[in-house]
Amino acid sequence: MTPHDEGCAQRTRDSFARQAAMATLGATLESIELAASCSRCGTRPS
């Protein structure tokens, strides 16, 4: 299966990078696949 829009993954990365709340949470975009993405939130030490 190939994506209809080859630029979709890059736009998703760019959009994620612009979201200040994600940086505040320590979230990272781990992977982008056709019809799915995975993000991870960091944890703070107690």
Contact map, one row per residue, 1 for C-alpha under 8 A:
1110000000000000000000000000000000000000000000
1111000000000000000000000000000001000000000000
1111110000000000000000000000000001000000000000
0111110000000000000000000000000000000000000000
0011111100000000000000000000000000000000000000
0011111110000000000000000000000000000000000000
0000111111100000000000000000000000000000000000
0000111111110000000000000000000000000000000000
0000011111111000000000000000000110000000000000
0000001111111100000000000000000000000000000000
0000001111111110000000000000000000000000000000
0000000111111111000000000000000000000000000000
0000000011111111100000000000100000000000000000
0000000001111111110000000000000000000000000000
0000000000111111111000000000000000000000000000
0000000000011111111001000000100000000000000000
0000000000001111111101100000000000000000000000
0000000000000111111100000000000000000000000000
0000000000000011111111100000000000000000000000
0000000000000000111111110000000000000000000000
0000000000000000001111111000000000000000000000
0000000000000001101111111111000000000000000000
0000000000000000101111111111000000000000000000
0000000000000000000111111110000000000000000000
0000000000000000000011111110000000000000110000
0000000000000000000001111111000000000000111000
0000000000000000000001111111100000000011110000
0000000000000000000001100111110000000011100000
0000000000001001000000000011111100001111000000
0000000000000000000000000001111100001111000000
0000000000000000000000000000111110001110000000
0000000010000000000000000000111111011100000000
0000000010000000000000000000001111111000000000
0110000000000000000000000000000111111000000000
0000000000000000000000000000000011111000000000
0000000000000000000000000000000111111100000000
0000000000000000000000000000111111111110000000
0000000000000000000000000000111100011111000000
0000000000000000000000000011111000001111100000
0000000000000000000000000011110000000111110000
0000000000000000000000001111000000000011111000
0000000000000000000000001110000000000001111100
0000000000000000000000000100000000000000111110
0000000000000000000000000000000000000000011111
0000000000000000000000000000000000000000001111
0000000000000000000000000000000000000000000111
